Amino acid sequence: MHMIATPRPSWLSHCARLAIAAIALFAPRLLPAQTPTPTSTPTATPAVAPPTQVERPLLWRIELAPPSYLFGTIHLPDERVTKLPPVVADVFDRCDALYTELPMEMAQLIKHADRMQLPKGTTLREALGDELYDEVAAYVQTKGVAMALLDRLQPWALGVQLAVLDQMKEMATKPALDMAIYQRAKRAGKTVGGLETMDEQTGAFADMTPAEHRSFVRDSLVDIVTKERAGLHPTEDLLRRYLQGDEAAIEARANDFALTDAKLKKRLMTRLLDDRNVTMADRIVRKLQEAPERVQVFAVGALHYPGKMGVLELLRQRGYRLTRLELTADDAARAAEAAAVDAVIADRQREIEALRARRAKLADAAVR
């Protein structure tokens, strides 16, 4: 199986995770503008600095007895997001099970990493054409990254990866938020798993034509270069929206997806968001129904929650009541949650006593 040319398995797994999932969180804004000149000097317009910590967590309580939770993630290893606020850490400490988008098992991620790879006997230069390949290589070089590390990627995966070249070194040594919370739950002996399969995540790109692949890469490169010339950085922009916890800004980011190919845009947006949101909401409901006695946390990319077709609205339509939690859980909320847990315990105790009484009757009948 062909892998990205790197001696570090950890780097491979992080790149595999990011290239597959980052598009589902914040798809890059793809502009229909001019051909980029990646080596030109960007203007010195200062970017808006993101907050230094989470201001409002993307955390909702599913009002059940006991409650379960929804948590919005961002597929980056930045310490501003991997350092969990106390209210979030408390939920993870108390939960019985955690489900991320994919099972964050290293062996499984590496096993499926070849889904990002070009077929044997093909090259990225052939897939993109000489002109576009050289433009991409020139831009990659400005980031201090060897093009050889990307040369085996399918074009769609390359298009996603371009926006995060500045984070590649950090991803080599630090887990993204999804991986960090998954590993934390697993170390604590909690049930862990995923809501999707690798095939379902990568399937959105499966039938792209060669022309669509090239369009995706070119538009991605144009967007990134255009923003950098304006002093903006795609990753810092999405970090700012995430740290602020502004649902409206996050939803606006989802709609800011202007591919030059309108048909491709519609198809990708439907597959990457709407279709997957329905799938994830259905599986969340199934897990809640299968284990009503467990405190479960469902942690998926933040972009999957807002909007008419978002996971929040889909769960509300199925009759679930959701409460957004803030940085500090107030005493009343904690007391209500404790009371709900106590009620479940009392119900279970009554069931146990009824079973014991039935067993005693059976034993008495057997003696007679």
Disulfide bonds with the S-S distance in Angstrom:
none
